[in-house]
Amino acid sequence: MPEENKVVKKGWLDKFLDWLERVCNKLPDSTILFIYLFFIILVLGCILGLLGVSATNVATGEVVKVQNPISTAGLQYFLGNMVSNFTGFAPLGLVITMSLAIGICEEGGLISTLLNDKLRNIPPAILPYVIAFVGTCGNIASDTAMVVIPPIAAVLYIGAGKNPLVGIINGYAGAQAGFSANLMIAGTDSLLQGVTNTNLAAFLGDKIKYEVDVTCNWYFMMASTFLCGAVIGAVCEFVVEKRFGKYQPPEDMEVEMPELRDVTPKEKKGLRVAGLMILVYIAIVVALFFLGPLGKSYALKKDMDLAASIAAYHADGVMVKQIFGSNMLYTTEFVGSVLLKNLIPVLFLLFMVAGLSYAFTAGTFKKSKDVSKAMTHQMQLMGSYVAFCFFAGQFTGMFNYTKLATCLAIGGADLLDAIGFTGFGMLVAVILVTGLINLFVPSGSAKWAILAPVFVPMLMLLGYHPGFIQLIYRLGDSPTNAFTPLSPYLWVQLSLIQRKYDKNCGIGTLASGLFPIGIVLQVAWIIFLGLWMLLKLPIGPGVTSALPAELAAVLGVK
């Protein structure tokens, strides 16, 4: 966009985005989409079931036959499991739980005050990188970051003499394209983990119990936070900002040139109290972990080999102290601990402590009724998500009942193995296909609910860890978030620009700044993954790209 801020004649990119917008607007929303998918599964399952399609599940040694859902047994399954398919849909409880806690922080003003207080007086040279980094970390607050960070970024850009439209693009790209990355365990981790474990249980059956922890992608995603901040910041600095040029308000539009809101002494006191309460809470959690209630302690004989001691603990399921008496050396393990297995309740309490201590100190909450109103408001916003979970749960349940996922996974793994397309190229293909689907189905939970029943077992049979398979999906899921026209938050940013900075701005102008960010980040993330695998680094506590030896032996994977 030229410096005169005139409307530019649409080029091929704008025309492409206009076409994409028209096509995507014809798609139903995610809830209706899953209703359609449910009926597609009914028809497909019926046809393949009558044809007698089957495959051998090496995990159980059984021949898996496609079950006809349009039958007496299928009807009985549906009626008997409709409620449990909904209530047992793993992401439902996890997301609602985290939304309640983070909603308290948002409604109480902690998030906005923290951003206003900490993003002041940043040097212009590092501003794009700081905003991209904060935007990426902002997914800890889920969709809140997509609403809060872009307008603040615009104000910061104006203060630094930069174009506020680029600031909005930067903040939005960080929150959307970098949505999977974070320094902390976020709601995305718990949501995807729940779907992964649901499909693991369906594939492995009752005889094999194995689950991935919520931290299975933590190390890689923690490092990816810095990658996203650097890549998004650099593209904004050297590509997007040059395209948009210096900002000049339209002559026929009164543009308010805002300044950052000063944080009041009462709000600063609220931040100090909230910080203190967080430190106290973390200290209590750490103490409970090392004292035992939240930890997983091994009792090791001092002169006994460490690996043998741990193996004995796992095999017997009892404390080694009962065997070896007082000649012990105690150690606590993070992986498999009560703390790790119940991290969502721990995070829930952390956000509640922070949000409530700030709100009551700053005066945004004055009585308990204010807390109730805040939580009620957050739940009102969850109505469409609950409806989605109901139909996604029915689809997942019926998909698993028909055994289509298992048959497709076994057949797909055999096909990929037969053509020799099983290495890094295949992983890149999975990432790119996921990114393409993301343009039309931006809901992360919706896509993973569709893809996990196929990807998880298929790639496990090729020797990949289920946590790593989840990671591969996430790398394709995030970058195209930045410019998919199906995201309602894209239109929120356009409305913000038209209302405050440039009433003539169109979606193509906005997308033209977001498109290169998503594409460059996707390429950078694939290269980053290749280097990570080359160095054989763990992607999370106790998790690498390779399938665990015990599962590999059961599945017959070499």
C-alpha positions as CSV (number, residue, x, y, z in Angstrom):
1,M,0.0,0.0,0.0
2,P,1.6,3.4,-1.0
3,E,2.3,6.1,1.4
4,E,-0.6,8.2,0.2
5,N,-2.8,5.5,1.6
6,K,-4.9,5.3,-1.6
7,V,-6.8,2.2,-2.6
8,V,-4.5,0.0,-4.7
9,K,-5.8,-1.8,-7.7
10,K,-6.2,-5.5,-6.8
11,G,-3.5,-7.8,-7.9
12,W,-3.4,-11.5,-8.1
13,L,-3.0,-12.0,-4.4
14,D,-6.1,-9.8,-3.6
15,K,-8.1,-11.6,-6.3
16,F,-7.0,-15.0,-4.9
17,L,-8.1,-13.9,-1.4
18,D,-11.4,-12.6,-2.7
19,W,-12.0,-16.0,-4.4
20,L,-11.0,-17.9,-1.3
21,E,-13.4,-15.7,0.8
22,R,-16.3,-16.5,-1.5
23,V,-15.6,-20.2,-1.5
24,C,-15.1,-20.4,2.3
25,N,-18.3,-18.4,3.0
26,K,-20.3,-21.2,1.4
27,L,-19.0,-23.7,3.9
28,P,-21.1,-24.4,7.0
29,D,-19.8,-23.6,10.5
30,S,-18.0,-26.3,12.4
31,T,-21.1,-27.5,14.2
32,I,-23.1,-28.1,11.0
33,L,-20.0,-29.5,9.3
34,F,-19.8,-32.3,11.9
35,I,-23.4,-33.1,11.4
36,Y,-22.7,-33.6,7.7
37,L,-19.6,-35.6,8.5
38,F,-21.6,-37.8,10.9
39,F,-24.0,-38.8,8.1
40,I,-21.1,-39.3,5.7
41,I,-19.7,-41.8,8.1
42,L,-23.1,-43.5,8.3
43,V,-23.2,-44.0,4.6
44,L,-19.6,-44.9,4.1
45,G,-19.6,-47.3,7.0
46,C,-22.7,-49.0,5.7
47,I,-21.3,-49.5,2.2
48,L,-17.9,-50.7,3.4
49,G,-19.4,-52.9,6.1
50,L,-21.7,-54.6,3.6
51,L,-18.7,-55.1,1.3
52,G,-16.8,-56.8,4.2
53,V,-13.8,-54.5,4.2
54,S,-11.3,-55.5,6.9
55,A,-7.7,-55.1,8.0
56,T,-5.4,-56.8,10.6
57,N,-4.6,-54.7,13.6
58,V,-1.1,-55.6,14.6
59,A,-1.6,-54.0,18.0
60,T,-4.1,-56.7,19.0
61,G,-3.6,-59.3,16.4
62,E,-7.2,-59.2,15.5
63,V,-8.9,-58.8,12.1
64,V,-10.7,-55.5,12.2
65,K,-13.9,-55.4,10.1
66,V,-15.7,-52.2,9.2
67,Q,-18.9,-52.3,11.2
68,N,-22.2,-51.2,9.6
69,P,-23.6,-48.3,11.7
70,I,-27.0,-48.6,9.9
71,S,-27.9,-51.9,11.6
72,T,-29.4,-53.1,14.8
73,A,-26.1,-53.1,16.6
74,G,-25.2,-49.7,15.2
75,L,-28.5,-48.2,16.3
76,Q,-28.1,-49.7,19.8
77,Y,-24.6,-48.3,20.0
78,F,-25.8,-44.8,19.0
79,L,-28.7,-44.7,21.5
80,G,-26.6,-46.2,24.3
81,N,-23.6,-43.9,23.8
82,M,-25.0,-40.6,22.5
83,V,-24.8,-38.9,25.9
84,S,-21.4,-40.4,26.9
85,N,-20.0,-39.5,23.4
86,F,-20.7,-35.9,24.3
87,T,-19.8,-35.8,28.0
88,G,-16.7,-38.0,27.3
89,F,-15.4,-35.8,24.5
90,A,-12.1,-34.9,26.1
91,P,-11.7,-31.3,24.9
92,L,-15.1,-30.3,26.4
93,G,-14.2,-30.3,30.1
94,L,-10.7,-29.2,29.5
95,V,-11.5,-26.1,27.5
96,I,-14.4,-25.0,29.7
97,T,-12.3,-25.4,32.8
98,M,-9.5,-23.3,31.4
99,S,-11.9,-20.7,30.0
100,L,-13.4,-20.2,33.4
101,A,-10.1,-19.5,35.0
102,I,-8.6,-17.4,32.2
103,G,-11.9,-15.6,32.0
104,I,-11.6,-14.4,35.5
105,C,-8.2,-12.8,34.6
106,E,-9.8,-11.2,31.6
107,E,-13.0,-9.9,33.2
108,G,-11.0,-8.7,36.3
109,G,-8.7,-6.6,34.1
110,L,-5.5,-8.4,34.9
111,I,-4.6,-9.2,31.3
112,S,-5.1,-5.7,29.8
113,T,-3.4,-4.0,32.8
114,L,-0.4,-6.3,32.5
115,L,-0.1,-5.6,28.8
116,N,-0.4,-1.8,29.3
117,D,2.2,-1.9,32.1
118,K,4.8,-4.1,30.6
119,L,4.7,-3.0,26.9
120,R,5.8,0.6,27.4
121,N,8.9,2.5,26.2
122,I,10.1,-0.3,23.9
123,P,12.8,0.7,21.4
124,P,11.4,0.9,17.9
125,A,14.1,-1.5,16.6
126,I,13.0,-4.4,18.8
127,L,9.3,-3.5,18.9
128,P,8.1,-5.9,16.1
129,Y,9.9,-8.8,17.8
130,V,8.6,-8.0,21.2
131,I,5.0,-7.8,20.0
132,A,5.3,-11.0,17.9
133,F,6.8,-12.8,21.0
134,V,4.1,-11.5,23.3
135,G,1.4,-12.3,20.8
136,T,2.7,-15.9,20.5
137,C,2.8,-16.3,24.3
138,G,-0.7,-14.8,24.4
139,N,-2.4,-18.1,23.5
140,I,-2.1,-18.9,27.1
141,A,-5.2,-16.7,27.3
142,S,-6.7,-18.5,24.2
143,D,-8.7,-16.2,22.0
144,T,-8.3,-13.3,24.3
145,A,-4.9,-12.5,22.8
146,M,-6.4,-12.0,19.4
147,V,-8.7,-9.3,20.7
148,V,-6.4,-7.5,23.3
149,I,-2.9,-7.5,21.7
150,P,-3.6,-6.1,18.2
151,P,-5.1,-2.7,19.3
152,I,-2.4,-2.3,21.9
153,A,0.2,-3.1,19.3
154,A,-1.3,-0.4,17.0
155,V,-0.9,2.2,19.8
156,L,2.7,1.1,20.4
157,Y,3.5,1.4,16.7
158,I,2.1,4.9,16.6
159,G,4.2,5.9,19.6
160,A,7.3,4.5,17.8
161,G,6.5,6.4,14.6
162,K,5.4,3.3,12.7
163,N,2.3,2.3,10.8
164,P,-0.4,1.1,13.2
165,L,-1.9,-1.2,10.5
166,V,1.4,-3.1,10.6
167,G,1.2,-3.2,14.4
168,I,-2.3,-4.8,14.2
169,I,-1.0,-7.3,11.7
170,N,2.0,-8.1,13.8
171,G,0.0,-8.6,17.0
172,Y,-2.6,-10.7,15.2
173,A,-0.1,-12.8,13.4
174,G,1.7,-13.6,16.7
175,A,-1.5,-14.6,18.4
176,Q,-2.8,-16.7,15.4
177,A,0.1,-18.0,13.4
178,G,2.1,-18.7,16.5
179,F,-0.9,-20.1,18.3
180,S,0.6,-23.5,19.1
181,A,3.8,-22.2,20.6
182,N,4.2,-21.0,24.2
183,L,6.7,-20.9,27.1
184,M,4.0,-22.5,29.3
185,I,1.6,-25.3,29.0
186,A,-1.5,-23.8,27.5
187,G,-5.1,-24.8,26.8
188,T,-4.1,-25.9,23.3
189,D,-1.8,-28.6,24.8
190,S,-4.6,-30.0,26.9
191,L,-7.2,-29.8,24.2
192,L,-5.1,-31.7,21.6
193,Q,-3.8,-34.1,24.2
194,G,-7.3,-35.1,25.1
195,V,-8.2,-35.8,21.4
196,T,-4.9,-37.8,21.0
197,N,-5.5,-39.9,24.0
198,T,-9.1,-40.6,22.9
199,N,-7.9,-42.0,19.6
200,L,-5.0,-43.8,21.3
201,A,-7.5,-45.7,23.5
202,A,-9.7,-46.5,20.5
203,F,-6.7,-47.8,18.5
204,L,-4.9,-49.8,21.2
205,G,-8.0,-51.2,22.8
206,D,-8.5,-52.3,26.4
207,K,-5.5,-54.6,26.5
208,I,-2.9,-51.8,26.1
209,K,-3.0,-48.7,28.3
210,Y,-0.9,-45.8,27.0
211,E,-1.5,-42.0,27.1
212,V,0.5,-38.9,26.3
213,D,1.0,-36.3,28.9
214,V,0.0,-32.7,28.4
215,T,3.7,-31.7,28.3
216,C,4.5,-34.1,25.4
217,N,5.3,-31.1,23.0
218,W,6.6,-28.7,25.7
219,Y,10.3,-28.5,24.9
220,F,9.8,-28.0,21.1
221,M,7.0,-25.5,21.6
222,M,8.9,-23.6,24.1
223,A,11.8,-23.2,21.7
224,S,9.3,-22.4,18.9
225,T,8.1,-19.4,20.8
226,F,11.4,-17.7,20.2
227,L,11.3,-18.9,16.5
228,C,7.8,-17.4,16.0
229,G,8.8,-14.1,17.6
230,A,11.9,-13.8,15.4
231,V,10.3,-14.9,12.1
232,I,7.1,-12.9,12.5
233,G,8.9,-9.9,13.8
234,A,11.4,-10.0,10.9
235,V,8.8,-10.4,8.2
236,C,6.8,-7.5,9.6
237,E,10.0,-5.4,9.8
238,F,11.5,-6.1,6.4
239,V,8.5,-7.1,4.2
240,V,5.1,-5.9,5.6
241,E,6.3,-2.5,6.9
242,K,8.0,-1.7,3.5
243,R,4.8,-2.6,1.7
244,F,2.6,-0.4,3.9
245,G,5.0,2.5,4.2
246,K,4.6,5.4,6.5
247,Y,1.1,5.9,8.0
248,Q,-0.9,9.0,7.0
249,P,-4.5,9.3,8.2
250,P,-7.0,9.7,5.4
251,E,-8.0,13.3,4.8
252,D,-11.7,12.6,5.1
253,M,-11.4,10.7,8.4
254,E,-10.7,11.9,11.9
255,V,-8.2,9.5,13.3
256,E,-7.7,9.5,17.1
257,M,-4.0,9.1,17.8
258,P,-4.2,7.4,21.1
259,E,-1.5,7.0,23.7
260,L,-1.0,4.1,26.1
261,R,-3.3,4.3,29.1
262,D,-1.4,4.9,32.3
263,V,-1.7,2.2,34.8
264,T,-3.2,3.7,38.0
265,P,-1.5,3.2,41.4
266,K,-4.4,0.9,42.4
267,E,-3.8,-1.2,39.4
268,K,-0.1,-1.4,40.0
269,K,-0.9,-2.5,43.6
270,G,-3.1,-5.2,42.1
271,L,-0.3,-6.4,39.9
272,R,2.1,-6.6,42.8
273,V,-0.4,-8.5,44.9
274,A,-1.2,-10.9,42.1
275,G,2.5,-11.5,41.5
276,L,3.0,-12.2,45.2
277,M,0.1,-14.6,45.3
278,I,1.4,-16.4,42.2
279,L,4.8,-16.9,43.9
280,V,3.2,-18.2,47.0
281,Y,1.0,-20.6,45.0
282,I,4.0,-21.9,43.0
283,A,6.0,-22.4,46.2
284,I,3.1,-24.5,47.7
285,V,2.9,-26.6,44.5
286,V,6.7,-27.1,44.4
287,A,6.6,-28.1,48.1
288,L,3.8,-30.6,47.6
289,F,5.6,-32.0,44.6
290,F,8.8,-32.7,46.5
291,L,7.1,-33.8,49.7
292,G,5.2,-36.5,47.8
293,P,1.4,-35.7,47.4
294,L,2.0,-34.3,43.9
295,G,5.1,-36.2,43.1
296,K,6.1,-39.7,42.0
297,S,8.8,-41.0,44.3
298,Y,11.2,-43.9,43.6
299,A,12.9,-45.6,46.5
300,L,16.3,-46.8,45.2
301,K,18.8,-49.1,47.0
302,K,22.0,-47.2,47.2
303,D,24.2,-50.0,45.7
304,M,21.6,-51.0,43.1
305,D,21.7,-50.1,39.5
306,L,19.4,-47.1,38.8
307,A,17.8,-48.5,35.7
308,A,17.1,-51.8,37.5
309,S,15.6,-50.1,40.5
310,I,13.2,-48.1,38.3
311,A,12.4,-51.2,36.3
312,A,11.6,-53.0,39.5
313,Y,9.4,-50.2,40.6
314,H,7.4,-50.2,37.4
315,A,7.1,-54.0,37.3
316,D,6.0,-54.5,40.9
317,G,3.9,-51.3,41.3
318,V,5.1,-51.0,44.9
319,M,7.7,-48.9,46.6
320,V,11.1,-50.6,46.6
321,K,11.3,-49.6,50.3
322,Q,9.1,-52.6,51.1
323,I,11.8,-54.9,49.5
324,F,15.1,-53.3,50.5
325,G,14.4,-51.8,53.9
326,S,16.1,-48.7,55.1
327,N,19.2,-48.7,52.8
328,M,17.5,-46.3,50.4
329,L,18.1,-43.3,48.2
330,Y,15.0,-41.4,47.3
331,T,14.3,-39.5,44.1
332,T,11.3,-37.8,42.6
333,E,10.3,-38.0,39.0
334,F,8.4,-35.3,37.1
335,V,7.2,-37.5,34.2
336,G,4.3,-39.6,35.4
337,S,3.8,-37.6,38.6
338,V,0.4,-36.6,40.0
339,L,1.3,-33.0,39.2
340,L,1.9,-33.7,35.6
341,K,-1.2,-35.9,35.2
342,N,-3.4,-33.2,36.8
343,L,-1.8,-30.1,35.4
344,I,-5.0,-28.6,34.2
345,P,-6.5,-28.3,37.8
346,V,-3.2,-26.8,38.9
347,L,-3.2,-24.2,36.1
348,F,-6.9,-23.5,36.8
349,L,-6.1,-22.6,40.4
350,L,-3.1,-20.6,39.3
351,F,-5.2,-18.4,37.0
352,M,-7.9,-18.1,39.6
353,V,-5.5,-17.0,42.3
354,A,-3.9,-14.4,40.0
355,G,-7.1,-13.1,38.6
356,L,-9.0,-12.8,41.8
357,S,-6.2,-11.3,43.8
358,Y,-5.7,-8.6,41.2
359,A,-9.4,-7.9,40.7
360,F,-10.2,-7.4,44.4
361,T,-7.1,-5.4,45.0
362,A,-7.6,-3.1,42.0
363,G,-11.3,-2.8,42.7
364,T,-12.7,-4.3,39.5
365,F,-14.4,-6.9,41.6
366,K,-16.0,-5.6,44.8
367,K,-18.1,-8.6,45.9
368,S,-18.5,-12.3,45.2
369,K,-21.4,-11.5,42.9
370,D,-18.9,-9.9,40.5
371,V,-17.0,-13.2,40.3
372,S,-20.2,-15.0,39.5
373,K,-21.1,-12.5,36.7
374,A,-17.6,-12.8,35.2
375,M,-17.8,-16.6,35.1
376,T,-21.4,-16.5,33.7
377,H,-20.3,-14.2,31.0
378,Q,-17.5,-16.5,30.0
379,M,-19.9,-19.5,29.8
380,Q,-22.3,-17.5,27.6
381,L,-19.4,-17.2,25.1
382,M,-19.0,-21.0,25.2
383,G,-22.4,-21.8,23.8
384,S,-21.3,-22.5,20.2
385,Y,-18.3,-24.5,21.5
386,V,-20.5,-26.8,23.5
387,A,-22.7,-27.3,20.5
388,F,-19.7,-28.1,18.5
389,C,-18.5,-30.6,21.1
390,F,-21.8,-32.4,21.0
391,F,-21.7,-33.2,17.3
392,A,-17.9,-33.7,17.2
393,G,-18.3,-36.2,20.0
394,Q,-21.0,-38.1,18.0
395,F,-18.8,-38.1,14.9
396,T,-15.7,-39.3,16.9
397,G,-17.8,-42.0,18.6
398,M,-19.3,-43.3,15.4
399,F,-16.1,-43.0,13.5
400,N,-14.4,-45.2,16.1
401,Y,-17.4,-47.6,16.2
402,T,-17.3,-48.3,12.5
403,K,-13.6,-49.1,12.7
404,L,-13.1,-46.9,9.6
405,A,-10.2,-45.0,11.3
406,T,-8.3,-48.2,12.2
407,C,-8.8,-49.7,8.7
408,L,-7.8,-46.4,7.0
409,A,-4.7,-46.1,9.3
410,I,-3.5,-49.6,8.6
411,G,-4.1,-49.3,4.9
412,G,-2.4,-45.9,4.8
413,A,0.6,-47.1,6.7
414,D,1.0,-50.1,4.4
415,L,0.7,-47.9,1.3
416,L,3.2,-45.3,2.5
417,D,5.6,-48.2,3.5
418,A,5.1,-49.9,0.1
419,I,6.0,-46.7,-1.9
420,G,8.8,-45.9,0.4
421,F,7.4,-42.5,1.3
422,T,7.8,-42.8,5.1
423,G,10.6,-40.3,6.0
424,F,10.8,-36.6,6.5
425,G,9.1,-35.9,3.2
426,M,6.0,-37.7,4.4
427,L,6.1,-35.6,7.6
428,V,6.3,-32.4,5.5
429,A,3.4,-33.7,3.4
430,V,1.3,-34.2,6.5
431,I,2.1,-30.6,7.7
432,L,1.2,-29.1,4.4
433,V,-2.0,-31.0,4.0
434,T,-3.0,-29.9,7.5
435,G,-2.2,-26.3,6.7
436,L,-4.4,-26.5,3.5
437,I,-7.3,-27.9,5.5
438,N,-6.8,-25.2,8.1
439,L,-7.8,-22.6,5.5
440,F,-11.3,-24.1,5.3
441,V,-11.7,-25.5,8.8
442,P,-9.8,-23.1,11.2
443,S,-11.1,-24.7,14.4
444,G,-8.1,-26.6,15.8
445,S,-10.2,-29.0,17.8
446,A,-12.4,-29.7,14.7
447,K,-9.5,-30.6,12.5
448,W,-7.7,-32.8,15.0
449,A,-10.9,-34.6,15.8
450,I,-11.1,-35.4,12.1
451,L,-7.4,-36.1,11.4
452,A,-6.3,-37.8,14.7
453,P,-8.3,-41.0,14.1
454,V,-6.2,-41.5,10.9
455,F,-2.9,-39.8,11.6
456,V,-2.3,-41.2,15.1
457,P,-2.5,-44.9,14.4
458,M,-1.1,-44.6,10.8
459,L,2.1,-42.8,11.9
460,M,2.5,-45.0,15.0
461,L,2.6,-48.0,12.7
462,L,5.5,-46.2,10.9
463,G,7.4,-45.9,14.2
464,Y,6.5,-42.4,15.4
465,H,5.6,-41.4,18.9
466,P,1.9,-40.3,19.3
467,G,3.1,-37.1,21.0
468,F,5.3,-36.4,18.0
469,I,2.4,-37.1,15.6
470,Q,0.4,-34.5,17.5
471,L,3.3,-32.1,17.1
472,I,3.4,-32.6,13.4
473,Y,-0.3,-31.7,13.2
474,R,0.3,-28.5,15.2
475,L,3.0,-27.3,12.9
476,G,0.6,-27.4,10.0
477,D,-2.3,-26.1,12.1
478,S,-0.9,-22.7,13.2
479,P,0.8,-20.7,10.4
480,T,-2.3,-20.5,8.0
481,N,-4.4,-19.3,11.0
482,A,-3.0,-15.9,10.2
483,F,-4.8,-15.4,6.9
484,T,-7.7,-17.9,6.8
485,P,-10.8,-15.8,6.0
486,L,-12.9,-18.2,8.1
487,S,-11.5,-16.9,11.3
488,P,-13.9,-14.4,12.8
489,Y,-11.0,-12.6,14.4
490,L,-9.6,-11.6,11.0
491,W,-12.8,-9.6,10.5
492,V,-12.4,-8.1,14.0
493,Q,-9.0,-6.7,13.0
494,L,-10.5,-5.3,9.7
495,S,-13.3,-3.6,11.7
496,L,-10.7,-2.1,14.1
497,I,-8.7,-0.7,11.2
498,Q,-11.7,0.7,9.4
499,R,-13.1,2.3,12.6
500,K,-9.9,3.9,13.9
501,Y,-7.2,4.1,11.2
502,D,-8.3,3.7,7.6
503,K,-12.0,3.3,6.6
504,N,-11.0,2.4,3.0
505,C,-8.9,-0.6,4.0
506,G,-10.2,-3.9,2.6
507,I,-9.6,-7.5,3.6
508,G,-7.2,-8.0,0.7
509,T,-5.0,-5.2,2.1
510,L,-5.0,-6.9,5.5
511,A,-4.4,-10.3,4.1
512,S,-1.6,-9.1,1.9
513,G,0.4,-8.4,5.1
514,L,-0.6,-11.6,6.8
515,F,-0.1,-14.0,3.9
516,P,3.8,-13.7,3.7
517,I,4.0,-14.1,7.5
518,G,2.2,-17.4,7.5
519,I,4.1,-18.8,4.5
520,V,7.5,-17.8,5.8
521,L,6.7,-19.1,9.3
522,Q,5.6,-22.4,7.8
523,V,8.8,-22.9,5.9
524,A,10.9,-21.9,8.9
525,W,9.1,-24.3,11.2
526,I,9.6,-27.2,8.8
527,I,13.4,-26.4,8.7
528,F,13.4,-26.1,12.5
529,L,11.8,-29.5,12.8
530,G,14.3,-31.1,10.6
531,L,17.2,-29.6,12.6
532,W,15.5,-30.8,15.9
533,M,15.1,-34.3,14.6
534,L,18.7,-34.3,13.2
535,L,20.0,-33.4,16.6
536,K,17.7,-36.1,18.2
537,L,16.4,-33.7,20.8
538,P,13.4,-34.6,23.0
539,I,10.2,-32.7,22.1
540,G,8.9,-33.0,25.6
541,P,9.7,-34.7,28.9
542,G,10.5,-38.3,28.0
543,V,9.2,-37.9,24.5
544,T,11.2,-38.2,21.2
545,S,10.0,-38.7,17.6
546,A,10.4,-42.5,18.0
547,L,7.7,-44.8,19.3
548,P,8.4,-46.1,22.8
549,A,10.2,-49.5,22.8
550,E,7.3,-51.2,24.6
551,L,4.7,-50.0,22.1
552,A,7.0,-50.7,19.2
553,A,7.3,-54.3,20.3
554,V,3.6,-54.7,20.7
555,L,2.8,-53.1,17.3
556,G,5.6,-55.0,15.6
557,V,7.3,-51.8,14.5
558,K,11.1,-52.2,13.8
